[in-house]
Amino acid sequence: MAASPIYQRAGLVQLGITNSHPDFTGTGDYIWSNTSNQRDDAPYLARLTVQDLQKKKLAVLYQNTDWGKTTVDLFIGKAEELGAEIVVKEAYLTSEKDFRPILTKARDANPDALVLISYYNDGALIAQQRQSVGLDATVVGIGSVYSPQFIRLGGEAVEGVYTATRFYPGEPREEVQRFVEAYREKYGEDPDSFSAVAYDGIKILAQVIEQYGAGRKEIRDGLEAVKDLETVLYGKASFGPDRRLQNPRFLPLVVRDGKFTLWQP
């Protein structure tokens, strides 16, 4: 985001592939993103937690960053609208390794769920340390925890953790399965959501260049004009007035037997 005004002045498209901050595309008409933003992600997580999982007393831990503060405010706003009570709200630094003091505070508040606005590395460490303080509550994490590394780092401590994602390799949609098969053949492992959204970003640019040309303004104008782009995450998709793909889709997941699986409410 700090660099966006430079790209805007130069008339060079900046395509954010994983930029979920709601303000990312606000700098100007050369700033685009093919990923969802926290105005979509955080309210969905709130609905998953409060409506689907029926958890009303929430302890929320979040990264003390611009991303974390924005996301937690959006989550809490929706959760409270749905009738939840926030019994603990605690920020932490991304450099922290000992989360037991804030987890003890969360334990003493007796929440129904522990909500993590975290990345997979700090999220896994929090999940492990909650056991050492005796915090027995359902854990729900923002989609940034959805990574194989979350399970590798967290081990048994992340069993039963819920999250949400825009991409899951087990989803039966044809475009998903074509991508998964090709990725497995090339790399010998399943793709994650970062792989899928990066693939979509480059594929979108290729479609725009093919239809509208490769010049800087041609690419920008093409992104604005193009409709029904072929994507893995959303199927056919188009950009909206905020220069993000419209109508993002989310899938609820839970860690079962050491792997992420689809969860049905």
C-alpha positions, -999 to +999 in steps of 0.1 A: +000+000+000+029+024+007+041+018-029+006+022-045+008+060-051+041+054-071+024+029-094-006+051-097+015+081-108+034+060-133+003+046-148+014+010-141-011-015-129-004-029-094-023-062-091-025-073-055-027-111-053-032-116-016-039-080-005-069-083+018-067-049+035-100-031+025-082+001+016-057-015-007-074-006-040-084+029-028-053+048-041-064+050-077-076+033-109-043+015-115-046-004-083-064-038-085-068-070-066-081-104-075-085-115-039-113-109-014-108-083+014-115-083+051-148-066+046-158-100+031-136-124+051-141-111+087-179-109+086-181-144+071-159-157+099-183-140+124-213-157+108-195-191+109-186-186+146-219-171+159-246-185+136-232-218+124-211-229+154-235-212+179-207-196+199-218-165+217-191-156+243-159-149+224-123-143+233-105-126+204-068-124+200-054-104+171-021-092+156-012-057+166-008-046+129-028-025+106-042-057+090-050-072+125-067-041+138-088-037+107-098-073+106-107-076+143-129-045+141-148-059+111-151-093+129-163-079+162-187-055+145-205-084+127-203-108+157-219-083+180-246-075+154-253-113+155-257-113+193-222-123+204-205-110+235-168-102+233-154-112+268-117-106+259-101-086+231-063-087+232-036-076+208-002-092+204+030-084+185+040-107+156+074-111+173+058-126+205+064-162+214+048-165+249+011-161+247+003-176+280-005-143+299-032-133+274-044-169+271-048-171+309-069-139+307-090-155+280-094-187+300-106-168+331-133-151+310-148-186+302-154-181+265-173-204+242-148-198+215-113-185+210-110-164+178-076-159+162-069-130+139-036-146+132-013-160+105-006-197+105+027-195+124+015-175+154-019-192+152-003-226+156+018-214+186-013-199+203-032-232+198-004-251+214+000-228+244-038-226+251-035-263+263-008-254+288-031-229+305-062-251+304-082-231+279-108-255+267-128-237+240-136-241+203-109-223+183-118-204+151-091-188+130-093-162+101-085-177+067-048-168+071-043-199+092-053-221+063-019-236+053-003-270+056+023-252+078-005-246+104-009-283+109+028-291+107+036-265+133+006-270+156+003-308+155-024-323+177-031-288+192-048-276+161-072-306+158-108-293+157-098-257+147-123-241+123-115-216+096-128-205+062-111-204+028-118-193-007-100-224-021-100-260-011-084-287-033-112-312-024-140-290-038-156-309-067-160-279-091-145-287-125-122-257-126-108-265-091-101-301-100-084-292-133-061-269-114-054-294-086-046-322-111-022-300-130-005-286-099-001-321-084+015-333-117+040-304-117+048-300-080+039-334-064+017-319-037-017-302-033-020-264-040-031-241-012-052-209-015-021-188-021-012-210-050-047-207-064-050-169-061-016-164-076-025-186-105-057-167-110-039-133-109-015-143-137-042-159-157-064-128-154-036-106-167-030-131-196-067-129-206-067-091-204-035-088-225-048-112-251-081-093-255-070-057-250-032-054-255-001-053-234+004-015-229+001+000-195-032+018-202-045-011-223-041-034-193-058-010-169-087-003-193-089-041-200-093-049-163-121-024-161-139-036-193-134-074-191-163-096-180-166-133-171-130-140-165-121-176-161-109-181-125-102-211-102-115-194-070-148-179-083-155-196-116-165-168-141-159-135-124-157-098-131-142-068-113-165-044-094-163-006-089-138-012-061-114-029-086-118-063-068-134-094-081-171-095-072-190-121-052-162-139-034-171-174-022-160-190+011-159-226+023-159-236+060-131-260+070-122-279+102-090-298+110-098-335+113-072-363+117-044-340+108-058-323+077-082-296+067-116-310+056-149-294+045-173-288+073-211-287+069-232-267+094 
